[in-house]
């Protein structure tokens, strides 16, 4: 999660959507002009005590399991939710920013997540994948049910003005850069964590019919909203 006061945008960092590359690009844009503060409640209180308006400050989320689970106690996670950031900034300020995020076909995304978790450096087998998706233990221990929808929605409605599609990554990124008032030819999208990409359609080879339907139920909201198909 990033907030740029100069360029008036918020980037909500989803998971397994090329978000690390996007995060790096948007953070570099912020760092050209500013040094973002940690999106901590203690930092927020200090800024307000100093009569510094939040609209004059850039923020970034931080990593950590405690932040992910209890963001209202310490601060916002890198994958922080829009609803928590809106509370942090205040609705009036949040609603004045351009909100940017990214998304990916959930069936493809799930295979990428599993490949990342397995860390074998090779494509998993359909038997391994199906077994893991059906396993309550695996799902519990490996953060296997991604919550991207909660990251960029409030009250079950998408609040992002721009959703960069993994399937159209570079073109969508350039369009967003232009939208926030910058020259897209100046900013290249860095390549991060490319080893688990499966956007060539071969992800379908790992699915049985029942696992396809299972993953479809998990991510019904993204699939219906964005019109994704298996």
C-alpha positions in Angstrom: 0.0 0.0 0.0 1.3 3.4 -1.0 -0.1 6.9 -0.8 1.4 9.8 -2.8 0.4 13.3 -1.7 2.2 14.9 -4.7 0.5 12.9 -7.4 -2.6 12.2 -5.4 -2.8 8.5 -5.8 -3.2 5.4 -3.7 -1.7 2.1 -4.8 -3.3 -1.0 -3.1 -1.0 -3.9 -3.3 -2.8 -7.2 -4.1 -1.1 -10.6 -4.2 0.2 -12.6 -7.2 -0.7 -9.9 -9.7 2.8 -8.5 -10.6 2.2 -6.2 -7.6 5.8 -6.3 -6.5 6.9 -4.8 -9.8 4.1 -2.3 -9.7 4.8 -1.4 -6.0 8.5 -0.8 -6.9 7.6 1.4 -9.8 5.1 3.6 -7.9 7.4 3.8 -4.9 10.2 5.1 -7.2 7.9 7.8 -8.4 7.1 8.9 -4.9 10.8 8.8 -3.9 11.7 11.2 -6.6 10.0 13.9 -4.7 9.2 12.7 -1.2 10.0 10.2 1.6 7.0 8.2 2.6 6.1 7.8 6.3 5.1 4.4 7.7 1.4 4.1 7.8 1.4 3.6 11.6 -1.2 5.0 14.0 1.6 6.4 16.2 3.0 8.2 13.2 -0.4 9.6 12.3 -0.9 10.9 15.9 2.5 12.5 15.8 1.9 14.3 12.5 -1.4 15.6 13.7 0.1 16.9 17.0 2.7 18.8 14.8 -0.2 20.3 12.9 0.9 18.5 9.8 -2.1 17.7 7.6 -2.3 14.1 6.4 -3.0 15.4 2.8 0.6 16.7 2.8 2.2 13.4 3.6 3.0 10.3 1.6 2.6 6.9 3.4 3.6 3.3 2.8 2.5 0.1 4.4 4.9 -2.3 6.1 5.4 -6.0 6.3 4.7 -8.3 9.3 2.1 -10.8 10.4 0.9 -8.6 13.3 0.1 -5.7 10.9 -1.7 -8.1 8.5 -4.0 -9.5 11.2 -4.4 -6.4 13.4 -3.9 -3.3 11.3 -5.9 -1.0 13.6 -3.5 -1.6 16.5 -0.2 -0.9 15.0 -0.4 0.1 11.4 -1.2 -0.9 7.8 0.3 -3.8 6.1 1.8 -3.7 2.6 -1.2 -5.6 1.5 -3.5 -3.4 3.6 -7.2 -3.2 2.9 -8.9 -0.1 1.4 -11.4 0.1 4.3 -8.5 0.3 6.8 -6.7 3.0 4.8 -9.9 5.0 4.5 -10.2 5.0 8.3 -6.5 5.9 8.6 -6.7 8.9 6.2 -10.2 9.8 6.8 -13.0 9.4 4.3 -12.8 13.0 2.9 -9.1 12.7 2.1 -9.3 9.1 0.9 -12.1 9.9 -1.5 -10.0 12.7 -3.2 -7.2 10.3 -4.2 -7.1 8.2 -7.4 -7.0 4.6 -6.3 -5.0 2.1 -8.3 -4.7 -1.7 -7.9 -4.0 -4.8 -9.9 -5.7 -8.1 -10.6 -5.3 -11.4 -12.4 -7.4 -14.3 -13.6 -8.0 -16.2 -10.2 -7.4 -19.7 -11.7 -4.1 -18.6 -13.1 -3.3 -16.6 -9.9 -3.9 -19.7 -7.7 -1.4 -21.8 -9.7 1.2 -19.1 -9.4 0.6 -18.9 -5.6 1.0 -22.6 -5.3 4.2 -22.6 -7.3 5.5 -19.8 -5.2 4.7 -21.7 -2.0 6.3 -24.9 -3.1 9.5 -23.1 -4.1 10.7 -26.1 -6.2 11.6 -24.0 -9.2 9.5 -26.3 -11.4 5.9 -26.6 -12.5 3.9 -28.6 -10.0 2.0 -31.7 -11.0 -1.8 -31.7 -11.2 -1.9 -34.3 -8.4 0.1 -32.1 -6.1 -2.0 -29.1 -6.9 -5.3 -30.8 -6.6 -4.4 -32.4 -3.3 -3.2 -29.1 -1.8 -6.3 -27.2 -2.9 -8.6 -29.8 -1.3 -6.6 -30.0 1.9 -8.0 -27.9 4.9 -4.5 -28.1 6.6 -2.7 -26.8 3.5 -5.2 -24.0 3.1 -4.8 -23.0 6.8 -1.1 -23.1 7.0 -0.1 -21.6 3.6 -2.3 -18.5 3.3 -3.9 -20.2 0.3 -7.1 -18.2 0.1 -6.1 -14.8 -1.3 -8.1 -11.8 -0.2 -7.5 -9.5 -3.1 -11.1 -8.5 -3.3 -11.1 -7.2 0.3 -8.0 -5.2 -0.5 -9.6 -3.1 -3.2 -13.3 -3.1 -2.2 -15.3 -1.4 0.5 -18.7 -2.7 1.5 -18.3 -5.3 -1.2 -17.9 -2.7 -3.9 -14.7 -2.1 -5.9 -13.3 1.3 -4.9 -10.3 1.4 -7.3 -10.5 3.8 -10.2 -7.9 1.8 -12.1 -7.4 -1.9 -12.0 -4.2 -2.9 -13.9 -4.8 -6.4 -15.4 -2.0 -8.9 -15.2 -3.0 -10.0 -18.6 -2.4 -6.5 -20.0 0.2 -5.4 -17.6 2.5 -3.0 -19.4 -0.2 -1.3 -21.5 -2.4 -0.8 -18.4 0.5 0.5 -16.4 1.4 3.0 -19.1 -2.2 4.2 -19.2 -2.3 4.7 -15.5 1.1 6.6 -15.5 -0.4 8.9 -18.1 -3.6 9.3 -16.1 -1.8 10.6 -13.0 0.0 13.2 -15.1 3.4 11.6 -15.8 5.2 10.7 -19.0 4.9 6.9 -19.5 8.1 6.8 -21.6 10.0 7.9 -18.5 9.0 5.0 -16.3 9.7 1.3 -17.0 8.0 -1.5 -15.1 10.8 -3.5 -13.3 10.7 -7.2 -13.6 10.2 -8.9 -10.2 9.5 -12.5 -9.2 8.9 -13.7 -12.7 9.6 -17.3 -12.1 6.1 -18.2 -11.1 4.2 -16.7 -14.0 1.7 -19.0 -15.7 -0.2 -16.6 -17.9 0.3 -18.6 -21.0 -2.9 -20.7 -20.5 -1.0 -23.8 -19.4 -2.3 -23.3 -15.8 -5.5 -25.1 -17.0 -3.5 -28.3 -17.3 -3.3 -28.6 -13.5 -7.0 -28.4 -12.9 -9.5 -31.2 -12.5 -13.2 -30.2 -12.9 -13.8 -30.3 -9.2 -10.8 -28.1 -8.3 -11.7 -25.7 -11.1 -15.1 -25.3 -9.5 -13.7 -25.1 -6.0 -11.3 -22.2 -6.9 -14.2 -20.6 -8.8 -16.3 -20.5 -5.7 -13.4 -19.1 -3.6 -13.1 -16.1 -6.0 -16.6 -15.8 -7.3 -16.7 -12.0 -6.7 -13.6 -11.2 -8.7 -14.6 -13.6 -11.5 -18.1 -12.1 -11.8 -17.0 -8.5 -11.5 -14.1 -8.6 -14.0 -15.6 -11.3 -16.3 -12.8 -13.8 -15.9 -13.2 -17.2 -17.5 -11.4 -20.4 -16.9 
